[in-house]
Amino acid sequence: MEEKELTPQESMVLIQSMIGKARKRYSDNSFFFLLWGWIVLVASVGHYYLSTFTDFEYPFIGWSLTIVGAIVSGVVGARRGKKSQVKNYTDKMYAWLWFSLGMAMFTIVFNGQLIGWNTVPFILLLAGVGTAVSGAMMGFRPLQIGGLVFWILAFIAFRQPENYQMLILAGGIAIGYLVPGYIMKANFRKHGV
């Protein structure tokens, strides 16, 4: 079988088509940003409210929603992986990025008692890395800006008591995950990209 040599215009169309397909594949990731955005927003605001305005002994109870989020993410991610016709290096890197950050966040929270429960600034830093890198991989500026917002808020959170850190986390999640997630979802519905 002979290989056809492409003209410069055909090469450019092929490259643009491949980039468009890659962006389309990632643009559908709004589900994960919205899922985790809402889980963390509800848990952090709930934690703030329960620890500030009530005598409830377990203000962190809302964080149990993260178990549900992990299960749902795993199931949805596995189903999407099976449906994907082509798996490339970038797909694997994206999956490993978020798995690694998730494990790092879990380790920080699980050992939070050792650092006086001052976990939020570290979570914000890690969320900023994942969000900024994801935005760079997708060529999606709102996620890159979200990553920057996470880093700025981490700097501020280190200087605040735990209760206020929960509100800072909620604000960061709203700007870093939910706003880009809804923009991504709208772009996917409108353009398929």
PAZAPA-4460 file (N, C-alpha, C; in steps of 0.05 Angstrom, whole numbers, plus 32768, in hexadecimal, padded with zeros to 4 digits):
% residues 193
    n_x    n_y    n_z   ca_x   ca_y   ca_z    c_x    c_y    c_z   seq   type   mol
   8011   7FE8   8000   8000   8000   8000   8012   8019   8000     1      M     A
   800C   802B   7FEE   801C   8043   7FEC   8011   8059   7FFE     2      E     A
   8024   8068   800A   801C   807F   801A   801A   8097   8009     3      E     A
   8005   80A6   800C   8001   80BF   7FFD   800F   80D6   800B     4      K     A
   801E   80E5   7FFD   802A   80FD   8009   8016   8113   8009     5      E     A
   8014   8120   8020   8000   8135   8024   800B   8150   801C     6      L     A
   7FF9   8160   8011   8001   817C   800B   8002   818B   8025     7      T     A
   800E   81A3   8025   800F   81B3   803E   7FF2   81B9   8049     8      P     A
   7FE0   81BE   8036   7FC4   81C4   803F   7FB7   81AB   804B     9      Q     A
   7FBB   8194   803F   7FB0   817B   804A   7FBC   8174   8065    10      E     A
   7FD6   817A   8068   7FE4   8175   8082   7FD8   8187   8097    11      S     A
   7FD3   81A0   8091   7FC8   81B3   80A4   7FAC   81AA   80AC    12      M     A
   7F9C   81A2   8099   7F80   8199   809E   7F81   8180   80B1    13      V     A
   7F93   816E   80AB   7F96   8156   80BC   7F9E   815D   80D8    14      L     A
   7FB2   816E   80DB   7FBB   8177   80F6   7FA4   8185   8105    15      I     A
   7F96   8197   80F8   7F80   81A5   8105   7F69   8192   810D    16      Q     A
   7F65   817E   80FC   7F50   816A   8102   7F58   8159   811B    17      S     A
   7F72   8152   811D   7F7B   8142   8134   7F79   8153   814D    18      M     A
   7F81   816C   814C   7F7F   817E   8163   7F62   8182   816B    19      I     A
   7F50   8185   8158   7F34   8188   815D   7F28   816F   816B    20      G     A
   7F31   8158   8162   7F27   813F   816F   7F31   813D   818B    21      K     A
   7F4A   8144   8190   7F55   8143   81AB   7F47   8156   81BD    22      A     A
   7F42   816E   81B4   7F34   8182   81C4   7F17   8179   81CA    23      R     A
   7F0A   816D   81B6   7EEF   8164   81BA   7EEF   814E   81D0    24      K     A
   7F02   813C   81CF   7F04   8127   81E3   7F07   8133   81FF    25      R     A
   7F17   8147   8202   7F1B   8153   821D   7F05   8166   8224    26      Y     A
   7EF8   8173   8211   7EE3   8186   8218   7ECC   8179   8226    27      S     A
   7EC9   815F   8222   7EB3   8151   822E   7EB9   814B   824C    28      D     A
   7ED0   8153   8256   7ED8   814F   8272   7ECA   8162   8285    29      N     A
   7EB8   8173   827B   7EA9   8185   828C   7E9B   8175   82A3    30      S     A
   7E93   815D   829D   7E85   814D   82B1   7E96   814B   82CB    31      F     A
   7EB0   8145   82C8   7EC1   8141   82E0   7EC5   815B   82EF    32      F     A
   7EC9   8171   82E1   7ECD   818B   82EE   7EB3   8194   82FC    33      F     A
   7E9C   818F   82F0   7E83   8196   82FD   7E7D   8183   8314    34      L     A
   7E81   816A   8311   7E7C   8157   8327   7E8D   815E   8340    35      L     A
   7EA7   8161   833C   7EB8   8167   8352   7EB5   8183   835C    36      W     A
   7EAE   8195   834A   7EA9   81B1   8353   7E92   81B2   8366    37      G     A
   7E7C   81A5   835F   7E64   81A6   8371   7E69   8197   838B    38      W     A
   7E76   8180   8389   7E7C   8170   83A1   7E8D   8181   83B5    39      I     A
   7EA2   818C   83AB   7EB4   819B   83BD   7EA7   81B5   83C7    40      V     A
   7E97   81C2   83B6   7E89   81DB   83BE   7E76   81D4   83D5    41      L     A
   7E65   81C0   83D1   7E52   81B9   83E6   7E60   81B0   8400    42      V     A
   7E75   81A0   83FD   7E83   8196   8415   7E91   81AD   8424    43      A     A
   7E9E   81BF   8415   7EAD   81D4   8423   7E9A   81E9   842F    44      S     A
   7E84   81F0   8422   7E71   8203   842D   7E63   81F6   8445    45      V     A
   7E5C   81DC   8442   7E50   81CE   8458   7E62   81CC   8470    46      G     A
   7E7C   81C7   846C   7E90   81C6   8481   7E91   81E1   848F    47      H     A
   7E93   81F6   8480   7E94   8211   848B   7E7C   8216   849C    48      Y     A
   7E64   8211   8491   7E4B   8217   84A0   7E4A   8206   84BA    49      Y     A
   7E4F   81EC   84B8   7E4C   81DB   84D0   7E60   81E2   84E5    50      L     A
   7E79   81E9   84DD   7E8D   81EF   84F2   7E8A   820C   84FD    51      S     A
   7E7E   821E   84EE   7E7B   8239   84F7   7E61   823F   8506    52      T     A
   7E4B   8233   84FC   7E31   823B   8507   7E23   8225   8517    53      F     A
   7E2F   820E   851A   7E22   81F9   8529   7E37   81EC   853D    54      T     A
   7E2C   81DB   854E   7E3E   81CC   8560   7E41   81B0   8556    55      D     A
   7E3A   81AB   853D   7E3C   8190   8532   7E58   8185   8535    56      F     A
   7E5B   816D   853E   7E75   8161   8545   7E86   815A   852C    57      E     A
   7E78   8156   8516   7E87   814D   84FE   7E82   815F   84E6    58      Y     A
   7E8C   8177   84E6   7E87   818A   84D1   7E92   8181   84B6    59      P     A
   7EA3   816E   84B6   7EB0   8164   849D   7E9F   814F   8490    60      F     A
   7E88   8149   849A   7E77   8133   848F   7E71   8136   8471    61      I     A
   7E6F   814E   8468   7E69   8153   844B   7E7F   8148   8439    62      G     A
   7E97   8146   8443   7EAD   813C   8433   7EAA   811E   842B    63      W     A
   7E97   8111   8438   7E92   80F5   8430   7E86   80F4   8414    64      S     A
   7E7D   810A   840A   7E74   810B   83EE   7E8A   8105   83DA    65      L     A
   7EA3   8109   83E3   7EBA   8104   83D1   7EBC   80E6   83CB    66      T     A
   7EB2   80D5   83DD   7EB2   80B8   83D7   7EA0   80B2   83C0    67      I     A
   7E88   80BF   83C0   7E75   80BC   83AA   7E82   80C6   8390    68      V     A
   7E8F   80DE   8392   7E9C   80E9   837B   7EB2   80D7   836F    69      G     A
   7EC1   80CB   8380   7ED6   80B9   8377   7ECA   80A1   8368    70      A     A
   7EB5   8096   8373   7EA8   807F   8366   7E9C   8087   834B    71      I     A
   7E8D   809D   834B   7E81   80A6   8332   7E96   80AC   831D    72      V     A
   7EAC   80BA   8326   7EC1   80C1   8313   7ECE   80A7   8307    73      S     A
   7ED3   8094   8319   7EDF   807B   830F   7ECD   806D   82FB    74      G     A
   7EB3   806B   8301   7EA0   805D   82EF   7E9E   806C   82D5    75      V     A
   7E9A   8086   82D6   7E97   8096   82BD   7EB1   8095   82AD    76      V     A
   7EC7   8098   82BA   7EE1   8097   82AC   7EE6   807C   829F    77      G     A
   7EDF   8067   82AD   7EE3   804C   82A1   7ED1   8048   8289    78      A     A
   7EB8   8051   828B   7EA6   804E   8274   7EAF   805E   825C    79      R     A
   7EB8   8077   8262   7EC2   8087   824B   7EDB   807B   823F    80      R     A
   7EEC   806F   8250   7F04   8062   8246   7EFE   804B   8233    81      G     A
   7EE9   803C   823A   7EE1   8025   822A   7ED5   802E   820F    82      K     A
   7EC7   8045   8210   7EBA   804F   81F7   7ECF   805C   81E5    83      K     A
   7EE5   8066   81F0   7EF9   8074   81E0   7F05   8060   81CC    84      S     A
   7F05   8068   81B3   7F0F   8057   819E   7F2E   8058   819C    85      Q     A
   7F39   806F   81A3   7F55   8073   81A2   7F5F   807E   81BD    86      V     A
   7F74   8070   81C7   7F80   807A   81E0   7F9C   8082   81D9    87      K     A
   7FA3   809B   81E0   7FBE   80A4   81D9   7FCD   80AC   81F2    88      N     A
   7FE5   80B5   81EF   7FF6   80BD   8204   7FEA   80D3   8215    89      Y     A
   7FDE   80E6   8208   7FD2   80FD   8217   7FBB   80F4   8229    90      T     A
   7FAB   80E2   821F   7F95   80D7   8230   7FA0   80CB   8249    91      D     A
   7FB5   80BB   8246   7FC1   80AE   825D   7FCD   80C2   8270    92      K     A
   7FDA   80D7   8266   7FE6   80EB   8277   7FD1   80FA   8286    93      M     A
   7FBB   8101   8279   7FA5   810F   8286   7F99   80FE   829D    94      Y     A
   7F94   80E5   8298   7F89   80D3   82AC   7F9D   80D0   82C4    95      A     A
   7FB7   80CD   82BE   7FCA   80CA   82D3   7FCE   80E4   82E3    96      W     A
   7FCC   80FB   82D5   7FCE   8114   82E3   7FB9   8116   82F9    97      L     A
   7FA0   8111   82F2   7F8B   8114   8306   7F8B   80FD   831B    98      W     A
   7F92   80E5   8313   7F94   80D0   8326   7FAA   80D6   833B    99      F     A
   7FC1   80E0   8331   7FD7   80E6   8343   7FD0   80FD   8356   100      S     A
   7FC3   8112   834B   7FBB   8128   835C   7FA6   811F   8371   101      L     A
   7F94   810E   8368   7F80   8103   837B   7F8D   80F4   8391   102      G     A
   7FA1   80E4   838B   7FAF   80D4   83A0   7FBE   80E7   83B2   103      M     A
   7FCA   80FC   83A7   7FD8   8110   83B8   7FC5   811E   83CB   104      A     A
   7FAE   8126   83C0   7F9A   8134   83D1   7F90   8121   83E7   105      M     A
   7F8A   8108   83E0   7F81   80F5   83F4   7F96   80F2   840A   106      F     A
   7FAF   80F0   8402   7FC5   80EC   8416   7FC6   8104   8429   107      T     A
   7FC3   811C   841E   7FC4   8134   842E   7FAC   8135   8442   108      I     A
   7F94   812F   8438   7F7D   8130   8449   7F7E   8119   845E   109      V     A
   7F86   8102   8456   7F87   80EB   8468   7F9A   80F0   847F   110      F     A
   7FAF   80FF   8479   7FC3   8106   848E   7FC0   8122   8498   111      N     A
   7FAA   812E   8494   7FA5   814A   849B   7FA9   8150   84B8   112      G     A
   7FA4   813D   84C9   7FA7   8140   84E6   7FC5   8147   84ED   113      Q     A
   7FD7   813C   84DD   7FF4   8141   84E2   7FFC   815D   84DC   114      L     A
   7FEC   816B   84CB   7FF3   8187   84C4   7FDE   819A   84CF   115      I     A
   7FD0   8192   84E4   7FBD   81A3   84F1   7FA4   81A9   84E0   116      G     A
   7F9E   8196   84CE   7F87   8198   84BC   7F89   81B0   84AA   117      W     A
   7FA0   81BA   84A5   7FA5   81D0   8493   7FA9   81C5   8477   118      N     A
   7F95   81B7   846C   7F97   81A9   8453   7F8F   81B9   843B   119      T     A
   7F7D   81CC   843E   7F71   81DA   8428   7F86   81E8   8416   120      V     A
   7F9A   81F6   8421   7FAD   8203   840F   7FBB   81EF   83FD   121      P     A
   7FC1   81D7   8407   7FCF   81C3   83F7   7FBC   81B8   83E2   122      F     A
   7FA3   81B4   83E9   7F8F   81AB   83D5   7F8C   81C0   83BF   123      I     A
   7F8B   81D9   83C6   7F89   81EE   83B2   7FA1   81EE   839F   124      L     A
   7FB9   81EA   83AB   7FD1   81E9   839A   7FD0   81D3   8386   125      L     A
   7FC8   81BB   838F   7FC6   81A4   837D   7FB0   81A7   8369   126      L     A
   7F99   81B1   8371   7F83   81B6   835E   7F8C   81CA   8349   127      A     A
   7F9C   81DE   8351   7FA7   81F1   833D   7FB9   81E4   8329   128      G     A
   7FC9   81D1   8331   7FDB   81C3   831E   7FCA   81B3   830A   129      V     A
   7FB7   81A3   8314   7FA6   8193   8303   7F96   81A4   82EF   130      G     A
   7F8B   81B9   82FA   7F7A   81CA   82E9   7F8A   81D9   82D4   131      T     A
   7FA0   81E4   82DC   7FB1   81F3   82C9   7FBC   81E1   82B3   132      A     A
   7FC6   81C9   82BB   7FD1   81B6   82A8   7FBB   81AC   8295   133      V     A
   7FA3   81A6   82A1   7F8D   819D   8290   7F85   81B3   827B   134      S     A
   7F84   81CC   8285   7F7F   81E2   8273   7F93   81E4   825D   135      G     A
   7FAD   81E0   8263   7FC2   81E2   824F   7FBF   81CB   823B   136      A     A
   7FB9   81B3   8245   7FB6   819C   8233   7F9F   819F   8220   137      M     A
   7F89   81AC   822A   7F72   81B0   8219   7F73   81C9   8209   138      M     A
   7F85   81DB   820F   7F86   81F5   8203   7F6D   8205   820C   139      G     A
   7F66   8202   8226   7F4E   820E   8230   7F55   8222   8246   140      F     A
   7F55   823C   823F   7F5E   8251   8250   7F4F   8253   826B   141      R     A
   7F34   824F   826C   7F27   8251   8286   7F32   823E   829B   142      P     A
   7F3A   8226   8293   7F47   8214   82A7   7F62   821E   82AF   143      L     A
   7F71   8229   829D   7F8B   8234   82A4   7F88   824B   82B8   144      Q     A
   7F75   825C   82B3   7F70   8272   82C6   7F66   8267   82E1   145      I     A
   7F56   8252   82E0   7F4C   8245   82F8   7F64   823A   8309   146      G     A
   7F78   822F   82FB   7F90   8226   8309   7F9E   823D   8317   147      G     A
   7FA1   8253   830A   7FAD   826B   8316   7F9D   8274   832E   148      L     A
   7F83   8274   832C   7F72   827C   8343   7F77   826A   835B   149      V     A
   7F78   8250   8356   7F7E   823D   836B   7F98   8243   8379   150      F     A
   7FAD   8249   836A   7FC7   824F   8376   7FC6   8269   8387   151      W     A
   7FB9   827D   837D   7FB6   8296   838C   7FA7   8291   83A6   152      I     A
   7F91   8282   83A4   7F81   827D   83BC   7F90   826B   83D0   153      L     A
   7FA1   8259   83C6   7FB2   8249   83D8   7FC4   825B   83E9   154      A     A
   7FD0   826E   83DC   7FE1   8281   83EA   7FD2   828F   8400   155      F     A
   7FB9   8298   83FA   7FA9   82A6   840D   7FA0   8292   8423   156      I     A
   7F98   827A   841C   7F8E   8266   842F   7FA2   825F   8445   157      A     A
   7FBB   825F   843E   7FD0   8258   8452   7FCF   826C   846A   158      F     A
   7FC4   8283   8465   7FC4   8298   847A   7FA8   829B   8487   159      R     A
   7F96   8288   8483   7F7B   8289   848E   7F75   8271   84A0   160      Q     A
   7F63   8275   84B3   7F5B   825E   84C4   7F4B   824A   84B3   161      P     A
   7F49   8232   84BD   7F3C   821B   84AF   7F21   8222   84A5   162      E     A
   7F10   822F   84B5   7EF5   8235   84AC   7EF5   8247   8493   163      N     A
   7F05   825B   8493   7F06   826D   847C   7F13   825F   8464   164      Y     A
   7F25   824C   8469   7F30   823D   8453   7F1B   822E   8443   165      Q     A
   7F06   8225   8452   7EF0   8217   8444   7EE1   822A   8430   166      M     A
   7EDE   8243   8438   7ED1   8256   8426   7EE3   825D   840E   167      L     A
   7EFD   825E   8414   7F11   8264   83FE   7F10   824C   83EB   168      I     A
   7F0F   8234   83F5   7F0E   821C   83E4   7EF4   821D   83D3   169      L     A
   7EDE   8224   83DF   7EC5   8225   83D0   7EC6   823A   83BA   170      A     A
   7ED2   8251   83C0   7ED6   8265   83AB   7EE8   825C   8395   171      G     A
   7EFE   824F   839C   7F11   8244   8388   7F04   8230   8376   172      G     A
   7EF4   821E   8382   7EE6   8209   8373   7ED2   8215   835F   173      I     A
   7EC4   8229   8369   7EB0   8237   8357   7EBE   8243   833F   174      A     A
   7ED5   8250   8344   7EE3   825E   832E   7EF4   824A   831E   175      I     A
   7F01   8237   832B   7F14   8226   831E   7F08   820D   8310   176      G     A
   7EF1   8203   831B   7EE5   81EB   830F   7ECA   81F1   8303   177      Y     A
   7EB8   81FE   8312   7E9D   8201   8308   7E9A   8214   82F1   178      L     A
   7EA6   822B   82F2   7EA4   823E   82DC   7EB0   8232   82C2   179      V     A
   7EC9   8227   82C3   7ED4   821B   82AB   7EC4   8202   82A3   180      P     A
   7EBA   81F3   82B6   7EAA   81DB   82AF   7E91   81E2   82A0   181      G     A
   7E83   81F7   82A8   7E6A   81FF   829A   7E71   820C   827F   182      Y     A
   7E87   821A   827D   7E8F   8225   8263   7E96   820E   8250   183      I     A
   7EA5   81FA   825A   7EAC   81E3   824B   7E93   81D4   8241   184      M     A
   7E80   81D0   8253   7E67   81C2   824C   7E58   81D2   8237   185      K     A
   7E56   81EC   823A   7E48   81FC   8226   7E56   81FB   820B   186      A     A
   7E70   81FC   820B   7E7F   81FA   81F1   7E7B   81E0   81E4   187      N     A
   7E7A   81CA   81F4   7E76   81B0   81E9   7E5A   81AD   81DD   188      F     A
   7E46   81B8   81EB   7E2B   81B7   81E0   7E27   81C8   81C7   189      R     A
   7E34   81DF   81C7   7E31   81F2   81B1   7E41   81EA   8198   190      K     A
   7E5A   81E1   819D   7E6C   81DC   8186   7E74   81BF   8184   191      H     A
   7E6E   81B0   8198   7E79   8194   8198   7E96   8194   819F   192      G     A
   7EA1   81AA   81A8   7EBD   81AD   81B0   7EC0   81BC   81CA   193      V     A
***
